[in-house]
Every structure is written in structure tokens, then in C-alpha cells.
Amino acid sequence: MTPLRAIRRHRPLFLTAARYALIEHLRNRFAMVRIALFIPVWTALAFWSVPGTPTRFRLRATGHPLTPHGNQLTEITGALNAVTLIIGFMMFAASFTGGHFDRRLALAGYPRSHLVLAKLTSLALASAAVAAYATALTCAFWRPEQPALLAAALFCAGVTYGALGVAFGSLLRREVEGMFAIVMTSVIDLALQNPLYSSSSDGGVVRYLPSYGAMQAATGAGFSTTPLPKYLAIQAGWFTAAALVALLAFHFRTRNTLGTHRRPVRGRTPMPATSAR
């Protein structure tokens, strides 16, 4: 069979898996409420409650000092925090609750590659929608210098934490553990990079945080006209690493254990695996 025929043959399987993955996200009412209410409320509070005093700091991405208003800088951090939390929660919930069903599908012969591609498709679509929504809300309060770059930075941060959510959902056994892991990772990650609250926001340690590339690109998008594709590439590298961890966790969780063989005991007739189970 040629590769083109194989793609055409298995396309309905991928479309079915992608459709059900999207439906599962849409049925997550808690996530929909968070998208509809949490992002605008957090954006408005960040803009109105923080003083607009100019804050001087040097952005590593551009190498130039910036003096943005404190409320605008906090709003960018809040948008990143909201996007990472929501997408991370959505992918964790989908992976945690649907893990047993994915394993049953894989054991029944459903291609695991299609299940993985369906999860990546739903992750990309959800991240794009939430990033565009958060960017539009930010532009409603003030005008960033590069709105498209801001949306790209939010999208890259969302897919990174979405991949982390899949990994947490596949590896952790309790729902509260995954929620705590996502919240603490996002809070520590972004709090250390906010120059308004952290004196080490330009230090060497922050370069190894999961959303470092997105934070640099988003801050540059808000207050600079310099293109920053390098930092989007850095964030893409973080997504690749998180996606590989999630892929290994998904492979481990859906591995086929029906084909394992046991050494027969001398003097006894070996029992088939299905009968033993």
C-alpha cells in the first residue's frame, strides 16, 4: 500500500479521534467557565489594581532598558498565567479522565499515533482560541506594540503547559496531585520572571524556566517593536521537550501487556494469557 493510500485509509480514524477530543474539551464546563470569566476578571484586576508607575528594567531579549507601566506589565504576566493554567488544566483533565479509555482503544487495535495526533490537534486549537481571546482582552485595555507576537507567545506558552498537563495526567494517580503540580509550576515559573515583583527576573536561573521564551517574547511584544523569533523558538524547544515526555508517558500508559509470556512451571500445562486474566 502506498503512503498516500495509507493516509486516506486511516484519515477517518484520525478525524474521529480528533472530533471526540474536541467534544471532551467542550464538555469540560469548569474549563469553559474559566475561559469566559477568569481571563477577563484577572486581566481587569491586573490592570486596575496595580499602580501604573513606570518600572525600569532591562529586557534580555532586546538588550535595551524598558520603562513600561506596572499595570501593563502585570497584565502580560497575568495573561500568560491564565493561558497556561487553563490549557494545562484542560489537557490534564482530558488525559486523566480518558486514560483508561485510551488504553482500551489501543489494546483493541486503534492506532496510537492517531490518538496522539488527535490530542495534539485539540491542544493546538484550544491554545489558539484561548491565546486569541486573551490578546483581544489585553488590547481592550491598552495597545501592545506587536499584538501578533503577543498572541504567538501566549499560544506557545499554552501548548507547552498543555503538553505538561498530558504528562501529569498520564503519570500522576490522583487528580489533586496534577492540579497542584500545574498551579505551582505556573506560579513559580511566572512569578520569578515578573520584574515588578522579582529582583532576579533578569538572572541566569530564569532562562531555564518553562515559559522563559514566551515571557521574553510577550514582554517584547508589549513594549518594543523588535521582532523576537529566537525566543519563540526557545519556547518551541520547551514544547518539544514537554511533548516528548507526554508521548513517553502516553506510550507507557497505553502499552500492550497482552502479549507478555510467562515461563511455564515444570509439570503444569501453561495457561493462556486470556484465561489467566
C-alpha positions in Angstrom: 0.0 0.0 0.0 1.4 3.4 -1.0 1.8 6.1 1.7 -1.0 8.2 0.1 -3.4 5.3 0.2 -2.5 4.6 3.8 -3.2 8.2 4.8 -6.5 8.2 3.0 -7.4 4.9 4.6 -6.7 6.0 8.2 -8.0 9.5 7.8 -11.4 8.7 9.2 -9.8 7.2 12.3 -7.8 10.4 12.9 -10.9 12.6 12.3 -13.0 10.5 14.7 -10.4 10.7 17.4 -9.9 14.5 16.9 -13.6 15.1 17.0 -14.1 13.3 20.3 -11.1 15.0 21.8 -12.6 18.4 21.0 -16.0 17.3 22.2 -14.4 16.3 25.5 -12.9 19.7 25.9 -16.2 21.4 25.1 -17.9 19.3 27.7 -15.5 20.5 30.4 -17.8 23.1 31.9 -15.3 24.1 34.5 -12.7 25.0 31.8 -15.3 26.9 29.8 -16.3 28.9 32.8 -12.7 29.7 33.5 -12.2 30.8 29.9 -15.3 33.0 29.9 -14.8 34.6 33.4 -11.3 34.0 34.7 -9.3 35.6 31.9 -11.3 38.9 31.7 -11.6 39.2 35.5 -7.9 38.5 36.0 -6.9 40.9 33.2 -9.1 43.7 34.5 -7.8 43.2 38.1 -4.2 43.2 36.9 -4.8 46.5 35.0 -6.9 48.3 37.6 -5.4 47.2 40.9 -1.7 47.6 40.1 -0.4 51.2 40.0 0.6 52.5 36.6 4.0 53.7 37.9 6.7 53.2 35.3 9.1 50.3 36.1 12.6 50.4 34.6 14.3 47.1 33.8 16.4 45.6 31.0 14.8 43.1 28.8 17.2 40.3 28.0 15.5 39.6 24.6 16.3 43.0 23.2 19.2 44.1 25.4 17.6 47.6 25.9 16.1 49.1 29.0 12.4 49.5 29.1 10.1 51.6 31.3 6.6 50.1 30.9 3.7 50.9 33.3 3.4 48.5 36.1 -0.2 47.6 35.4 0.5 46.8 31.8 3.5 44.6 32.7 1.4 42.8 35.3 -1.4 42.3 32.8 1.0 40.5 30.4 2.1 38.2 33.2 -1.5 37.6 34.2 -2.4 36.7 30.6 0.4 34.2 30.5 -0.6 32.8 33.8 -4.3 32.5 32.8 -3.5 30.8 29.5 -1.0 28.3 31.0 -3.4 27.4 33.8 -6.4 26.9 31.6 -4.7 24.9 28.9 -2.8 22.9 31.4 -6.0 22.1 33.3 -7.9 21.2 30.1 -5.3 18.8 28.9 -4.7 17.3 32.3 -8.4 16.6 32.8 -8.7 15.1 29.3 -5.7 12.9 29.9 -6.5 11.9 33.5 -10.2 11.0 32.9 -9.7 9.5 29.4 -6.6 7.5 30.2 -8.4 4.2 30.7 -10.5 4.7 27.6 -7.4 5.4 25.5 -5.7 2.3 26.8 -8.8 0.2 25.9 -8.8 1.7 22.4 -5.1 1.0 22.0 -5.5 -2.6 23.2 -8.4 -3.0 20.8 -6.1 -2.1 17.8 -6.9 1.6 17.4 -3.7 3.3 16.2 -2.0 5.1 19.0 -0.4 7.5 16.5 -3.9 8.8 15.6 -4.8 9.2 19.3 -1.6 11.3 19.8 -2.3 13.4 16.7 -5.8 14.0 17.9 -4.6 15.2 21.3 -2.1 17.5 19.6 -4.7 18.9 17.3 -7.1 19.6 20.1 -4.3 21.2 22.1 -3.3 23.5 19.2 -6.9 24.5 18.6 -7.6 25.2 22.2 -4.4 27.1 22.7 -5.0 29.2 19.6 -8.6 30.1 20.7 -7.6 31.0 24.3 -4.5 32.9 23.2 -6.5 35.0 20.7 -9.1 35.7 23.4 -6.5 36.8 25.9 -4.8 39.0 23.3 -8.1 40.7 22.4 -8.9 41.4 26.1 -5.4 42.9 26.5 -5.9 45.1 23.5 -9.1 46.3 25.0 -7.3 48.0 27.9 -4.1 49.2 26.1 -2.4 48.8 22.8 0.7 46.5 22.7 3.4 47.3 20.2 3.1 43.9 18.5 -0.3 42.2 19.1 0.5 39.3 16.7 3.7 38.5 18.6 1.9 38.6 21.9 -0.7 36.1 20.6 2.1 33.9 19.4 3.8 34.0 22.7 0.6 33.1 24.6 0.0 30.3 22.1 3.5 28.8 22.6 3.1 29.0 26.4 -0.3 27.3 26.2 0.8 24.4 24.1 3.8 23.9 26.4 1.7 23.7 29.5 -0.8 21.6 27.6 1.9 19.0 26.9 2.9 19.2 30.6 -0.8 18.6 31.5 -0.9 15.5 29.4 2.3 14.2 31.0 0.9 14.9 34.5 -2.4 13.2 33.6 -0.6 10.1 32.4 1.9 9.8 35.3 0.1 11.0 38.4 -2.6 8.9 40.0 -4.6 11.5 41.8 -6.4 14.5 40.4 -5.4 16.8 43.2 -1.7 16.0 42.5 -2.0 17.1 38.9 -3.8 20.3 39.8 -1.3 21.2 42.4 1.6 20.4 40.0 0.2 22.7 37.3 -0.6 25.5 39.6 2.7 25.5 41.4 4.7 25.2 38.1 2.9 28.1 36.6 3.0 30.4 39.6 6.7 29.8 40.3 7.6 30.0 36.7 6.0 33.4 36.0 6.5 35.0 39.4 10.2 34.7 39.1 10.1 36.4 35.7 8.0 39.4 36.6 10.4 42.3 37.1 7.8 44.2 39.1 7.9 41.6 41.9 11.2 39.7 41.5 14.7 41.2 41.5 16.1 38.1 39.8 13.9 38.4 36.7 17.0 39.1 34.6 19.1 36.5 36.3 20.6 33.4 34.8 18.2 30.9 36.6 15.1 32.2 34.8 16.5 31.1 31.4 15.7 27.5 32.4 12.1 28.1 33.3 9.4 26.5 31.1 7.9 29.8 29.9 11.0 31.9 29.6 10.8 32.2 25.8 7.2 33.1 25.9 7.7 35.7 28.7 10.5 37.4 26.9 8.6 37.4 23.6 5.4 38.7 25.3 7.1 41.4 27.1 8.9 42.5 24.0 5.7 42.4 22.1 4.1 44.7 24.6 6.7 47.4 24.8 9.1 47.0 21.9 9.0 46.9 18.1 11.9 44.4 17.8 10.9 41.0 16.3 11.8 38.1 18.6 11.6 34.9 16.6 14.6 33.5 18.6 12.6 33.4 21.9 9.6 31.8 20.2 12.0 29.1 19.0 13.2 28.7 22.6 9.6 28.2 23.7 9.1 25.8 20.9 12.0 23.8 22.2 10.3 23.6 25.6 7.1 22.4 24.0 9.1 19.7 22.1 10.7 18.5 25.3 7.3 18.5 27.2 5.6 16.8 24.2 8.3 14.0 24.2 7.7 13.5 28.0 4.0 13.4 27.4 4.4 11.0 24.5 6.5 8.6 26.6 4.0 8.8 29.4 1.1 8.1 27.0 3.0 5.2 25.4 3.7 3.8 28.9 0.1 4.1 29.9 -1.4 2.5 26.7 1.3 -0.1 26.3 0.1 -3.6 25.2 0.5 -6.0 28.0 -1.5 -8.9 26.5 1.5 -10.2 24.6 3.7 -10.9 27.6 4.6 -14.5 28.1 5.3 -16.3 31.3 7.7 -19.2 31.7 5.6 -22.4 32.4 6.1 -24.2 35.6 7.5 -27.7 35.2 4.8 -30.3 35.4 2.0 -28.0 34.7 0.2 -27.1 31.4 0.8 -23.4 30.5 -2.4 -21.4 30.8 -3.3 -18.9 28.0 -2.9 -15.3 29.0 -6.6 -14.6 28.4 -7.7 -17.5 30.6 -5.4 -16.4 33.3 -6.8 -13.0 33.3 
